[in-house]
Amino acid sequence: MDMDLLIAPIIIFLVIVAPIWLILHYRSKRQVSQGLTEEEFGQLNDLIAKAEKMSHRIETLEAILDTDSPEWRAKHGHN
């Protein structure tokens, strides 16, 4: 009797869920193995440039704060 309750979910899994799961898995593996497209590579380079620019801005702001208010790090819990 207990085995009869398990048969339907197992069949549904094998017929519907497993094939979809396998298709999506191998599709994502293929996309990863193909690497970045030219557009994605350009976007990545833009993001890297923006991150570097933001890092420099943060360093400048911290230097200004260190000069104007030397205790700001201790007040706000920063290192």
C-alpha positions in Angstrom: 0.0 0.0 0.0 2.8 2.4 0.9 4.5 1.6 -2.4 1.4 2.6 -4.4 1.6 6.1 -2.9 5.2 6.5 -4.1 4.7 5.3 -7.7 2.7 8.3 -8.9 5.2 11.0 -7.6 8.1 9.0 -9.0 6.6 8.7 -12.4 5.7 12.4 -12.5 9.3 13.2 -11.5 10.8 10.9 -14.1 8.5 12.0 -16.9 8.3 15.8 -16.2 10.8 17.1 -13.7 13.9 15.1 -14.6 13.9 15.9 -18.3 13.4 19.6 -17.7 16.1 19.6 -15.0 18.6 17.9 -17.4 17.8 20.2 -20.3 18.3 23.3 -18.1 21.4 21.9 -16.6 23.2 21.2 -19.8 22.0 24.4 -21.4 23.6 26.4 -18.6 26.8 24.2 -18.9 27.0 25.0 -22.6 26.5 28.7 -22.1 29.3 28.8 -19.5 31.7 26.8 -21.8 31.1 29.3 -24.6 32.4 32.1 -22.6 31.4 35.8 -22.7 29.9 37.4 -25.8 31.5 40.6 -27.1 28.7 42.6 -25.5 29.1 40.9 -22.2 32.8 41.4 -22.3 32.3 45.2 -23.0 29.8 45.4 -20.1 32.2 43.7 -17.8 35.0 46.1 -18.7 32.6 49.0 -18.1 31.7 47.7 -14.7 35.3 47.2 -13.8 36.1 50.8 -14.8 33.1 52.1 -12.8 34.2 50.0 -9.7 37.7 51.4 -9.9 36.4 55.0 -10.3 34.1 54.4 -7.3 37.0 53.0 -5.2 39.1 56.1 -5.9 36.1 58.4 -5.0 35.7 56.5 -1.7 39.4 56.8 -0.9 39.2 60.6 -1.6 36.1 61.0 0.5 37.7 59.1 3.4 40.8 61.3 3.1 38.6 64.4 3.3 36.7 63.1 6.3 40.0 62.1 8.0 41.2 65.7 7.6 37.9 67.4 8.6 36.7 65.0 11.3 39.5 62.7 12.4 37.1 60.8 14.8 34.5 59.9 12.1 35.6 56.3 11.9 35.3 55.7 15.6 31.9 57.4 15.7 30.5 55.3 13.0 32.1 52.0 13.7 34.5 52.0 10.7 38.1 50.7 10.8 
